[in-house]
Amino acid sequence: MTVWNGAPVKIAVLGAGLIGKRHIEHVLNEDCAQLMAIVDPTDMGKALAAANGTSWYPDFAAMIRCERPEGVMISTPNQMHVVNGLEVVAAGVPALVEKPLADDVTEATKLVEAAERAGVPLLTGHHRRHNPLVQEAKKAIDAGRLGQIVSVNGTCWFYKPDDYFDLPWRRQRGAGPVFMNLIHDVDTLRYLCGEVVEVHALESNALRGNPVEETAVILLKFASGALGTVNVSDKIVSPWSWEFTTGENPAFSHTQETCYMIGGTRGSLSVPYLDLWYNASKPSWVEPIERERLPVDRKDPLGLQVRNLCGVVRGLEMPVVSAREGLETLRVIEAVKQAAATGRAVSVSSQALQEAAHHC
C-alpha cells in the first residue's frame, strides 16, 4: 500500500448503523482520509460524532449549509440510498453509495444517470472486489489456469438473531438476505465469471414470516454458457459464508472453510483460500489431482475502498466499482426477485451485454 501524498480528503459518512460505523473506523484509520462529519438523525449518531471529535449533522442539507466535504460515504438504510445519492450529486460531491444502490433498477438507473450527466463520480460499496484474494482469483481465471469456466457454486449461510430485526426497515421489502447479503456474492461472481444472462429462483419466509425472504436458492446462467448455483439464508447456523470463511470482518468467527467453488475444463478454484486443483499431465478423473494454494497478500478491503474513494476524489484513480457496475449487479438481483415471485426463468438485460453485442 502506497503512502498518501498530499492533504487528506475530507470525508463525511451518512448513516451510523452497522456498516456506517465500519466506514467511520476505516476513514479514521487511513492516512488519505479525514473524518469531517457524521450525518445521522439519531442520538447514537450524535454521540458517535462527539466521541470521535468530529462534526454532527442530522441530514445532508444541514451539513452542506455549514461545511462541504470532498467525498461522502452513504450508508443509510437501503430505502434512503437514492434520495441521499441525488442530494450528493446535486451538490457535486463524489460519493460511495452502499449496496444496493436502490430497491429497484428504475430508481438506481435514475441515480446513476444523474451522476453521469453531472459528471460526479459515484462508486458502489461492493467492497469484496477490493479484496486482494478476489483480485488473485480474477488473475488466475483470466490467465486461463482453470480453462473455460463450466460451473460455479456459492454458499451464503448464517443466522441473524431476532434483535437484528428490531429496526422495522430490516423486515421490509429490499432488506432481506437477497438484497442485503447475496448481492455481494452475485457481484463477486459477476466480476470473476462474467455477465449473468438468466436466473431461476425460489424463496421462502416460512420460519419468521416477515415480508422479506429468509432463504433463497438461485440458478445462474452466464453469458459464457457457464452455470451456477447460489444458496443464501439468514436462518442457518453454519460456517459457510464469505463473512465466516474470509476473516474479513473481525465481528465474525473465522472458520477456515470454503464459500465458493469455481470449476473449469483445466482446474477448479476454491474461495477464499485459493486452492487450485488440477491434473499435472492431462485432465482426467483417473489422473492424479494436485493442489496449489495461490499466494495472496491479505489486506482489509474496506480500507482499500476508502483509499480508492480518496484517489477518485483527487483524480488519481478510477473507481474500482462504479455506480454503473453496481446497477448491473442490481439487475441480476431484481431478476432473482422476479423469478422467485413468478416461478419462471427471467432474462437479465444489461448495458454491458448490449455493448458487447454491438461490438460483435
C-alpha positions in Angstrom: 0.0 0.0 0.0 1.5 3.3 -1.1 1.8 6.2 1.4 -0.6 9.0 0.7 1.0 12.2 -0.6 -0.8 15.5 0.0 -3.6 16.6 2.2 -6.2 14.0 3.5 -9.5 14.0 1.7 -12.3 15.4 3.9 -15.0 12.6 4.2 -18.5 12.7 5.6 -20.2 9.5 6.5 -24.0 9.4 6.1 -25.6 6.8 8.4 -24.1 5.5 11.6 -25.6 2.0 11.6 -23.6 -1.3 11.3 -21.8 -0.6 8.1 -21.6 3.2 8.8 -19.6 2.5 11.9 -17.2 0.4 10.0 -16.8 3.1 7.4 -16.1 5.6 10.1 -13.5 3.4 11.6 -11.7 3.0 8.3 -11.8 6.6 7.4 -10.2 7.4 10.8 -7.5 4.7 10.2 -6.5 5.7 6.6 -3.8 8.4 6.1 -5.5 9.5 2.9 -8.8 10.5 4.7 -10.0 12.8 7.4 -13.4 12.3 9.0 -15.1 15.7 8.5 -18.6 14.8 9.8 -21.1 12.1 10.7 -24.6 12.7 9.3 -27.3 10.7 11.2 -30.5 11.9 12.8 -30.3 9.7 15.8 -28.8 10.3 19.3 -26.5 7.4 18.6 -25.1 9.2 15.6 -24.7 12.4 17.5 -22.9 10.6 20.3 -20.6 8.8 17.9 -19.6 12.2 16.3 -18.8 13.6 19.8 -16.8 10.5 20.7 -14.7 10.9 17.6 -14.3 14.7 17.9 -16.0 15.4 14.6 -19.0 17.5 13.4 -22.5 16.1 13.6 -25.5 16.9 11.4 -29.0 15.4 11.3 -29.1 15.4 7.5 -27.1 16.2 4.4 -28.8 19.6 3.8 -27.9 20.8 7.3 -24.2 19.8 6.7 -23.9 21.4 3.3 -25.1 24.7 4.6 -22.3 24.7 7.1 -19.4 22.9 5.5 -18.6 21.0 2.4 -17.0 17.5 2.3 -14.7 16.5 -0.6 -16.2 13.0 -0.5 -19.2 11.2 1.0 -19.9 7.6 2.1 -23.6 6.8 2.1 -24.5 4.0 4.5 -28.1 5.0 5.3 -30.9 2.4 5.2 -31.4 0.9 1.7 -34.6 2.8 1.1 -32.7 6.2 1.5 -29.8 5.5 -0.9 -31.4 7.2 -4.0 -32.6 10.2 -2.0 -29.2 10.7 -0.4 -27.4 9.9 -3.6 -29.3 12.5 -5.6 -28.6 15.1 -2.8 -24.9 14.4 -3.1 -24.9 14.5 -6.9 -26.8 17.8 -6.9 -24.1 19.2 -4.6 -21.4 18.0 -6.9 -19.6 15.8 -4.3 -18.1 12.5 -5.3 -19.6 9.6 -3.2 -19.6 6.0 -2.5 -23.1 4.5 -2.1 -23.5 1.3 -0.1 -25.1 -1.6 -1.9 -27.8 -1.9 -3.1 -27.9 1.3 -4.9 -31.7 1.2 -4.6 -34.6 -1.1 -4.0 -35.2 -1.4 -7.8 -33.5 -0.9 -11.1 -35.6 2.0 -12.1 -34.6 4.1 -9.1 -31.0 3.0 -9.3 -30.9 4.0 -13.0 -32.2 7.4 -12.1 -29.3 7.9 -9.7 -26.6 6.5 -12.0 -27.7 8.6 -14.9 -28.0 11.8 -12.8 -24.4 11.3 -11.7 -23.2 10.6 -15.2 -24.9 13.7 -16.6 -23.5 15.8 -13.8 -20.0 14.3 -14.2 -20.0 13.5 -10.5 -18.0 10.3 -9.7 -20.3 7.7 -8.0 -19.0 4.4 -6.6 -20.8 1.4 -5.2 -19.9 -0.3 -1.9 -19.2 -3.8 -3.3 -16.0 -3.9 -1.3 -15.2 -7.5 -2.0 -13.7 -6.5 -5.4 -11.1 -4.6 -3.5 -10.0 -7.7 -1.6 -6.6 -9.0 -2.8 -7.9 -12.6 -2.7 -10.6 -11.7 -5.2 -8.0 -9.9 -7.4 -5.8 -13.0 -7.3 -8.7 -15.3 -8.2 -9.5 -13.0 -11.1 -5.9 -13.1 -12.3 -5.9 -16.9 -12.2 -9.1 -17.1 -14.2 -8.1 -14.5 -16.7 -4.8 -16.3 -17.2 -6.6 -19.5 -18.2 -5.5 -21.6 -15.3 -9.0 -23.0 -14.9 -9.6 -23.3 -18.6 -13.1 -22.5 -19.7 -15.4 -21.9 -16.7 -18.1 -24.6 -16.6 -19.9 -24.2 -13.3 -19.8 -22.2 -10.0 -21.2 -22.8 -6.6 -21.7 -20.3 -3.8 -23.0 -20.7 -0.2 -24.1 -17.8 1.9 -25.5 -19.2 5.2 -25.6 -17.5 8.6 -28.0 -16.8 11.4 -29.3 -13.3 12.2 -30.7 -13.2 15.7 -34.1 -11.9 16.5 -32.9 -8.5 17.8 -31.4 -7.8 14.3 -35.0 -7.2 13.2 -35.9 -4.7 15.9 -35.3 -2.0 13.3 -38.6 -2.2 11.2 -36.9 -1.4 7.9 -34.9 -4.7 8.1 -38.2 -6.6 7.9 -39.4 -4.7 4.8 -39.0 -5.1 1.1 -35.4 -4.6 0.0 -33.9 -5.6 3.3 -33.9 -9.4 3.1 -30.7 -11.5 2.6 -31.0 -11.4 -1.2 -30.7 -7.6 -1.3 -28.5 -7.3 1.8 -26.1 -10.2 1.5 -26.5 -12.2 -1.7 -25.9 -9.1 -3.7 -22.3 -9.2 -2.6 -21.9 -12.8 -3.8 -23.6 -12.1 -7.1 -21.3 -9.1 -7.7 -18.2 -11.1 -6.9 -19.3 -14.0 -9.2 -20.1 -11.5 -12.0 -16.6 -10.0 -11.6 -14.9 -13.4 -11.6 -17.1 -15.3 -14.2 -18.7 -12.7 -16.4 -22.2 -11.3 -17.1 -25.3 -13.2 -15.9 -27.9 -13.6 -18.6 -30.7 -15.7 -17.0 -31.8 -16.6 -13.5 -34.2 -19.1 -11.8 -35.0 -18.7 -8.2 -37.1 -19.9 -5.2 -37.6 -18.1 -1.9 -39.1 -18.9 1.5 -40.1 -16.9 4.6 -41.7 -19.9 6.3 -39.9 -19.5 9.6 -40.0 -15.8 10.6 -43.0 -14.9 8.4 -41.6 -11.4 7.6 -42.5 -9.7 4.3 -38.9 -10.4 3.2 -37.4 -13.8 2.4 -35.1 -15.6 4.8 -33.9 -18.3 2.3 -33.4 -18.3 -1.4 -31.9 -20.8 -3.9 -30.8 -19.4 -7.3 -29.6 -20.8 -10.6 -27.5 -18.5 -12.8 -26.7 -18.8 -16.4 -23.6 -16.8 -17.5 -23.1 -15.2 -21.0 -20.2 -17.7 -21.4 -22.5 -20.6 -21.1 -21.3 -21.5 -17.6 -24.0 -22.3 -15.0 -24.0 -21.5 -11.3 -25.9 -22.2 -8.1 -26.1 -19.8 -5.1 -27.8 -20.6 -1.8 -28.5 -17.9 0.8 -30.2 -18.0 4.2 -30.0 -15.8 7.3 -31.7 -18.5 9.4 -29.0 -21.2 9.3 -26.2 -21.8 11.9 -23.3 -22.5 9.5 -19.6 -21.9 8.9 -20.1 -21.5 5.1 -20.3 -17.8 4.1 -18.0 -15.1 2.9 -18.0 -13.4 6.3 -17.0 -16.6 8.2 -14.5 -18.0 5.7 -12.5 -15.0 4.8 -11.9 -13.5 8.2 -12.6 -10.1 6.6 -14.8 -8.8 9.4 -13.5 -9.3 12.9 -17.0 -9.3 14.2 -17.5 -12.9 12.8 -15.8 -16.2 13.6 -13.1 -17.3 11.1 -13.9 -20.9 10.2 -11.2 -21.8 7.6 -14.0 -23.2 5.3 -14.9 -22.6 1.7 -17.8 -20.4 0.4 -17.3 -20.6 -3.4 -16.1 -23.3 -5.8 -15.3 -22.3 -9.4 -14.8 -25.2 -11.8 -13.3 -25.2 -15.3 -12.0 -27.5 -18.0 -8.4 -27.3 -16.7 -8.9 -26.9 -13.0 -11.0 -25.8 -10.1 -10.6 -23.0 -7.6 -11.9 -22.8 -4.0 -12.5 -19.4 -2.5 -11.3 -17.8 -0.2 -8.2 -19.9 0.3 -7.4 -20.0 -3.4 -6.7 -23.8 -3.6 -6.2 -24.5 -7.3 -6.9 -28.2 -8.1 -5.6 -29.6 -11.4 -4.2 -32.6 -13.2 -0.4 -32.2 -13.9 -0.5 -34.2 -17.2 -3.9 -34.1 -18.8 -7.4 -33.5 -17.5 -8.9 -36.9 -16.5 -10.7 -38.3 -13.5 -8.2 -41.2 -13.4 -5.2 -38.9 -13.4 -3.7 -37.8 -10.0 -5.1 -34.5 -8.9 -2.8 -31.9 -7.4 -3.4 -28.8 -5.3 -1.6 -25.4 -5.4 -2.5 -22.7 -2.9 -2.2 -19.4 -4.7 -0.3 -16.8 -2.6 -2.2 -13.6 -1.6 -1.3 -10.5 0.4 -4.3 -10.1 2.7 -5.5 -6.6 3.3 -8.7 -5.1 4.6 -10.9 -4.3 1.6 -12.9 -1.6 3.4 -9.7 0.3 4.0 -8.7 -0.2 0.3 -12.2 1.0 -0.7 -11.7 4.3 1.3 -8.3 4.7 -0.4 -10.0 4.2 -3.8 -12.6 6.9 -3.0 -9.9 9.3 -2.0 -7.9 8.6 -5.2 -11.1 9.2 -7.2 -11.7 12.5 -5.4 -8.2 13.6 -6.2 -8.4 12.5 -9.8 -5.7 9.9 -9.3 -7.7 6.7 -9.8 -10.8 5.3 -11.5 -13.5 3.7 -9.3 -12.8 0.0 -8.7 -16.6 -0.5 -8.6 -18.5 2.3 -10.3 -22.2 3.0 -9.7 -22.8 1.7 -13.2 -21.3 -1.7 -12.1 -23.5 -1.6 -9.0 -26.5 -1.1 -11.3 -25.6 -4.1 -13.4 -25.4 -6.3 -10.3 -28.7 -4.9 -9.1 -30.3 -6.0 -12.4 -29.4 -9.6 -11.5 -30.8 -9.3 -8.0 -34.0 -7.8 -9.4 -34.2 -10.7 -11.8 -33.8 -13.1 -8.9 -36.7 -11.5 -7.1 -38.9 -11.6 -10.3 -38.0 -15.2 -10.9 -38.9 -16.2 -7.3 -42.2 -14.3 -7.5 -43.3 -15.7 -10.8 -41.7 -19.2 -10.8 -40.3 -18.6 -14.2 -36.9 -18.0 -15.7 -36.0 -14.3 -16.0 -33.6 -12.9 -18.6 -31.2 -10.2 -17.5 -30.7 -7.3 -19.8 -27.6 -5.3 -19.0 -25.8 -2.4 -20.7 -22.6 -4.5 -20.6 -24.2 -7.2 -22.6 -25.8 -4.7 -25.1 -22.4 -3.1 -25.7 -20.7 -6.5 -26.2 -23.4 -7.4 -28.8 -23.0 -4.1 -30.5 -19.2 -4.6 -30.9 -19.6 -8.2 -32.3 
